[in-house]
Amino acid sequence: MGLNIIACVKSVINNTLPSSNRNTLENMELNPFDKPAIEMALSLIKEHKGTLTVLSMGPKSATLGIHQAIAMGADRAILICDTALKESDTYITAKVLGKALKKLEPFDIVLFGTRTSDSDTGHVGPQTAQMLDIPFIGNIHSLTPDYVKNIWTAERKADGYLETFEIVGQNKHFPKNVGVNNAGVADIADTGMAFSVSSAFGYSAFGESSFISLYGVERAFSDKNIEFWDNQTLGLKPEETGLIASPTKIVAWNKEKRAKKCQFIDGTYDQKAEQLAQKLSEAGFVG
């Protein structure tokens, strides 16, 4: 069987397109910060075998982003789509994803992007892990299993340090029994870990996009391979989701107006450098 990995992703509005102020099928794309999570999942599956399921919540216009994930190599795709979910905050989103993940058990790893390009909170990953009572480590760039010791090692860079974490198979949610199937691939018998993946892994949100083959595009669009779930599928009542159930509510959403000002510095190179350092210091950019 190999690994069972689930990547929770989101479709966002593509702000580079004209008239992209509303979520239509043509204006939506896969959140760029979710692509590293998909790539890490595919890398783990390539090395250790297994399957990748992408799980998303959003309107039907979000399907284009899901098609992108399928084109990248996802084996299964699920979109939780219900009008009652409209304007759910991150807490309710995590609650809904948690319900869906319970239906998808057993799984080995749940991966998230570090944040989204629209709301930019970074809440959903840790909140969903909390809903499931499983361990969460954020902003990792490396994840390596040791099947003999039953330990997963995760690494991330933070504040100039390289942090290394180990998750061992002692908690009931962690991998406990590791065996070898007929194909010689190690199997993990229990569910248990969640991570958000840094854009340092294989893809920069501001750099080159992941390579998608023509076969991947054909596969994504030729088959009706997106499953649609709703509140009823998850056993949720309409009043348990959406704006009415959300503890936090957005009261305004406006673009910030920035006054741009350019100032030229005259003098010799040494004088320019000294003036620049002084101005940066006065502005609080350097100590």
Buried (B, 14 or more C-beta within 10 A) or exposed (E): EBBBBBBBBBBBBBEEEEEBEEBBEEBBBBBBBBBBBBBBBBEBBEEBBBBBBBBBBBBEBBBBBBBBBBBBBBBBBBBBBBEBBEEBBBBBBBBBBBBBBBEBEEBBBBBBBBBBBBBEBBBBBBBBBBBBEBBBBBBBBBBEBEBEEBBBBBBBBEEEEEEEBEBEBEBEBBBBEBEEEEEEBBBBEBBBBBBBBBBBBBBBBEEEEBEBEEEBBEBBEEEEBBBEBBBEBBEBEBEBBBBBBBEEEEEEEEEEEEEEEEEEEEEEEEEEEEBEEEEEEEEEEEE
